[in-house]
Amino acid sequence: MAPRLCPDDKMPEDHKHCVVCGKAVEPDKFFCSPSCEDIFKKQQKRVARSRLIMMVLIIALFVSIIASSFIG
């Protein structure tokens, strides 16, 4: 659960939230800091690598099934 804001804390009226940590940011930004941007980029690279590995495994499985049907 997100921490509650004290009445003295001001939040911009028009805002979005950082896609990594959830802090309020200006409407034209996606990240609250360069470190959150770096974290996001690392996560994206990890997801892309995982997808590539899964596709290679699926293709290898498909090729092995096709090859085994011709061989035996």
N, CA, C and O of each residue as an XYZ file, in Angstrom:
288
protein
N       0.836     -1.165      0.000
C       0.000      0.000      0.000
C       0.888      1.237      0.000
O       1.892      1.278      0.711
N       0.535      2.228     -0.777
C       1.332      3.441     -0.877
C       1.220      4.254      0.407
O       0.172      4.263      1.052
N       2.300      4.936      0.776
C       2.231      5.761      1.978
C       1.282      6.925      1.782
O       1.170      7.475      0.687
N       0.605      7.291      2.848
C      -0.334      8.410      2.773
C       0.429      9.715      2.831
O       1.460      9.814      3.496
N      -0.078     10.711      2.136
C       0.554     12.021      2.121
C       0.037     12.856      3.278
O      -1.153     12.833      3.595
N       0.928     13.581      3.894
C       0.513     14.522      4.931
C      -0.205     15.679      4.252
O       0.031     15.933      3.071
N      -1.067     16.380      4.961
C      -1.781     17.500      4.334
C      -0.837     18.575      3.805
O      -1.199     19.303      2.881
N       0.367     18.691      4.369
C       1.308     19.712      3.921
C       1.992     19.328      2.613
O       2.478     20.200      1.893
N       2.037     18.026      2.294
C       2.686     17.585      1.059
C       1.849     18.011     -0.134
O       0.642     17.778     -0.187
N       2.512     18.636     -1.080
C       1.821     19.092     -2.287
C       2.163     18.148     -3.426
O       3.328     17.797     -3.617
N       1.169     17.743     -4.172
C       1.376     16.910     -5.342
C       0.920     17.717     -6.556
O      -0.114     18.382     -6.502
N       1.674     17.666     -7.635
C       1.250     18.411     -8.822
C      -0.137     17.957     -9.267
O      -0.456     16.769     -9.236
N      -0.948     18.915     -9.678
C      -2.306     18.568    -10.105
C      -2.286     17.611    -11.280
O      -2.913     16.552    -11.242
N      -1.558     17.989    -12.330
C      -1.489     17.165    -13.528
C      -0.164     16.402    -13.469
O       0.906     16.994    -13.604
N      -0.244     15.091    -13.267
C       0.979     14.314    -13.129
C       0.766     12.878    -13.586
O      -0.362     12.415    -13.756
N       1.884     12.192    -13.779
C       1.896     10.756    -14.030
C       2.755     10.143    -12.941
O       3.229     10.843    -12.046
N       2.955      8.838    -13.017
C       3.791      8.167    -12.028
C       4.955      7.474    -12.712
O       4.824      6.957    -13.822
N       6.086      7.471    -12.039
C       7.284      6.795    -12.525
C       6.939      5.326    -12.764
O       6.335      4.679    -11.908
N       7.325      4.802    -13.929
C       6.973      3.427    -14.280
C       7.746      2.400    -13.461
O       7.392      1.221    -13.467
N       8.801      2.825    -12.753
C       9.596      1.905    -11.952
C       9.182      1.944    -10.486
O       8.845      0.909     -9.910
N       9.204      3.130     -9.877
C       8.984      3.223     -8.432
C       7.626      3.796     -8.050
O       7.211      3.664     -6.899
N       6.926      4.426     -8.982
C       5.587      4.930     -8.701
C       5.514      6.337     -8.148
O       4.426      6.800     -7.803
N       6.642      7.039     -8.052
C       6.620      8.420     -7.567
C       5.960      9.312     -8.605
O       6.006      9.020     -9.800
N       5.347     10.400     -8.151
C       4.719     11.359     -9.060
C       5.786     12.080     -9.869
O       6.798     12.529     -9.331
N       5.542     12.182    -11.179
C       6.453     12.892    -12.079
C       5.635     13.819    -12.961
O       4.407     13.737    -12.990
N       6.311     14.691    -13.670
C       5.640     15.608    -14.586
C       4.972     14.819    -15.705
O       5.401     13.709    -16.021
N       3.934     15.378    -16.302
C       3.180     14.634    -17.328
C       3.992     14.237    -18.555
O       3.642     13.269    -19.230
N       5.062     14.959    -18.860
C       5.839     14.653    -20.057
C       7.006     13.709    -19.782
O       7.801     13.446    -20.684
N       7.129     13.194    -18.564
C       8.227     12.298    -18.214
C       7.688     10.922    -17.846
O       6.523     10.774    -17.478
N       8.558      9.912    -17.953
C       8.195      8.549    -17.581
C       8.916      8.095    -16.320
O       8.466      7.165    -15.651
N      10.041      8.746    -15.987
C      10.876      8.323    -14.869
C      11.123      9.494    -13.935
O      11.130     10.650    -14.359
N      11.326      9.185    -12.657
C      11.588     10.242    -11.679
C      13.070     10.559    -11.575
O      13.436     11.634    -11.100
N      13.928      9.646    -12.009
C      15.371      9.866    -11.887
C      16.108      9.022    -12.925
O      15.545      8.081    -13.483
N      17.366      9.365    -13.176
C      18.171      8.550    -14.101
C      18.357      7.117    -13.611
O      18.477      6.198    -14.421
N      18.382      6.918    -12.291
C      18.557      5.549    -11.793
C      17.328      4.694    -12.117
O      17.471      3.519    -12.453
N      16.133      5.261    -12.022
C      14.926      4.515    -12.406
C      14.933      4.214    -13.898
O      14.497      3.143    -14.320
N      15.426      5.155    -14.694
C      15.515      4.926    -16.141
C      16.488      3.784    -16.442
O      16.216      2.950    -17.305
N      17.622      3.745    -15.732
C      18.595      2.664    -15.911
C      18.006      1.319    -15.511
O      18.207      0.320    -16.202
N      17.279      1.290    -14.396
C      16.628      0.056    -13.939
C      15.651     -0.436    -14.996
O      15.607     -1.630    -15.295
N      14.869      0.475    -15.562
C      13.891      0.112    -16.584
C      14.581     -0.449    -17.825
O      14.130     -1.448    -18.384
N      15.666      0.183    -18.257
C      16.387     -0.290    -19.440
C      16.964     -1.682    -19.211
O      16.922     -2.524    -20.108
N      17.506     -1.931    -18.012
C      18.033     -3.259    -17.689
C      16.922     -4.304    -17.700
O      17.120     -5.419    -18.182
N      15.756     -3.947    -17.170
C      14.625     -4.877    -17.170
C      14.189     -5.181    -18.596
O      13.878     -6.327    -18.921
N      14.164     -4.168    -19.444
C      13.759     -4.368    -20.833
C      14.740     -5.283    -21.555
O      14.324     -6.145    -22.329
N      16.032     -5.107    -21.312
C      17.033     -5.976    -21.935
C      16.858     -7.410    -21.464
O      16.969     -8.343    -22.259
N      16.584     -7.595    -20.173
C      16.393     -8.935    -19.621
C      15.166     -9.601    -20.241
O      15.202    -10.788    -20.565
N      14.088     -8.849    -20.407
C      12.865     -9.393    -21.011
C      13.119     -9.775    -22.469
O      12.682    -10.832    -22.923
N      13.825     -8.915    -23.196
C      14.120     -9.205    -24.604
C      14.990    -10.450    -24.729
O      14.770    -11.277    -25.613
N      15.975    -10.584    -23.850
C      16.849    -11.765    -23.881
C      16.054    -13.025    -23.562
O      16.266    -14.064    -24.187
N      15.143    -12.945    -22.600
C      14.317    -14.103    -22.240
C      13.417    -14.511    -23.405
O      13.247    -15.701    -23.673
N      12.848    -13.542    -24.086
C      11.996    -13.845    -25.246
C      12.803    -14.507    -26.356
O      12.339    -15.456    -26.988
N      14.003    -14.008    -26.587
C      14.854    -14.596    -27.618
C      15.197    -16.039    -27.277
O      15.138    -16.910    -28.145
N      15.552    -16.299    -26.035
C      15.881    -17.661    -25.612
C      14.668    -18.574    -25.776
O      14.808    -19.703    -26.245
N      13.488    -18.105    -25.400
C      12.280    -18.916    -25.545
C      11.987    -19.222    -27.015
O      11.617    -20.346    -27.353
N      12.151    -18.233    -27.881
C      11.907    -18.462    -29.312
C      12.902    -19.473    -29.874
O      12.517    -20.341    -30.658
N      14.162    -19.379    -29.492
C      15.168    -20.330    -29.962
C      14.820    -21.729    -29.480
O      14.917    -22.684    -30.250
N      14.416    -21.872    -28.218
C      14.046    -23.186    -27.688
C      12.819    -23.757    -28.400
O      12.777    -24.951    -28.698
N      11.835    -22.924    -28.670
C      10.628    -23.393    -29.364
C      10.970    -23.841    -30.784
O      10.497    -24.882    -31.241
N      11.793    -23.055    -31.478
C      12.189    -23.426    -32.842
C      13.013    -24.710    -32.831
O      12.822    -25.574    -33.686
N      13.929    -24.842    -31.869
C      14.738    -26.061    -31.767
C      13.852    -27.272    -31.492
O      14.071    -28.337    -32.070
N      12.858    -27.127    -30.622
C      11.930    -28.216    -30.339
C      11.135    -28.581    -31.588
O      10.960    -29.761    -31.893
N      10.661    -27.585    -32.301
C       9.899    -27.812    -33.526
C      10.747    -28.547    -34.566
O      10.288    -29.508    -35.182
N      11.983    -28.090    -34.755
C      12.870    -28.720    -35.725
C      13.173    -30.157    -35.312
O      13.207    -31.050    -36.159
N      13.392    -30.387    -34.030
C      13.696    -31.754    -33.581
C      12.493    -32.677    -33.755
O      12.670    -33.851    -34.078
N      11.287    -32.185    -33.551
C      10.079    -32.999    -33.762
C       9.932    -33.333    -35.242
O       9.648    -34.478    -35.594
N      10.122    -32.353    -36.101
C      10.030    -32.569    -37.543
C      11.110    -33.569    -37.988
O      10.829    -34.492    -38.752
N      12.336    -33.380    -37.508
C      13.438    -34.257    -37.902
C      13.192    -35.692    -37.415
O      13.468    -36.647    -38.140
N      12.683    -35.840    -36.211
C      12.445    -37.198    -35.699
C      11.306    -37.883    -36.449
O      11.294    -39.110    -36.543
N      10.356    -37.132    -36.980
C       9.268    -37.750    -37.742
C       9.787    -38.260    -39.100
O       9.259    -39.240    -39.626
N      10.796    -37.617    -39.664
C      11.363    -38.081    -40.921
C      12.332    -39.231    -40.710
O      12.448    -40.105    -41.569
N      13.022    -39.244    -39.595
C      14.039    -40.262    -39.330
C      13.382    -41.577    -38.891
O      13.707    -42.647    -39.404
N      12.481    -41.480    -37.960
C      11.965    -42.721    -37.388
C      10.546    -42.848    -37.613
O       9.941    -43.836    -37.198
